[in-house]
Amino acid sequence: MKITLLIVGKTEDAYLKEGIDKYLKRLKHYTKIEVAEITELKNTKALTQEQQKAKEAEFILKKLSAVDYVILLDEKGMELSSSQFAAYIDKKAVGSVTNLVFIVGGPYGFDPSVYQRANDKLSLSRMTFSHQMVRLFFAEQLYRAFTIIKGEPYHHP
């Protein structure tokens, strides 16, 4: 199974990049993983939030193929414990899913067209985090999930 983390915009802060890179490097021992960035929109002051989401949606949808299983990281998504998330990933790996795509949207969330394309929505917390920080938190949780699946000692329930 291949996993793609599709993100809107670059990760700007060095400490976040460093942490994300640390977990992505560790994840390569378990699965094929890639990060795909969508360039953040320029001159957004003239656009409403809805227009920004619609523009981002165009770029997001162009990056997806028909066989991708798409999961939005969204505040309205299902909340899972780390162990439940590991079981969710394992179920996808054992099933017929070959391309798992997790999407972190821009600062205003997703356009309705992206919600329509999604197979699932996942929330990392009931708290709200910046779309920059979510990338690090998600990379760590994905790594944790694979260590749980493999029965390795990283996770302490």
Secondary structure, DSSP 8 states (H G I E B T S, - for coil): -EEEEEEES----HHHHHHHHHHHHHHTTTSEEEEEEE---S-GGGS-HHHHHHHHHHHHHHH--TTEEEEEEEEEEEE--HHHHHHHHHHHHHTT--EEEEEE-BTTB--HHHHHH-SEEEES-SS---HHHHHHHHHHHHHHHHHHHTT-TT---
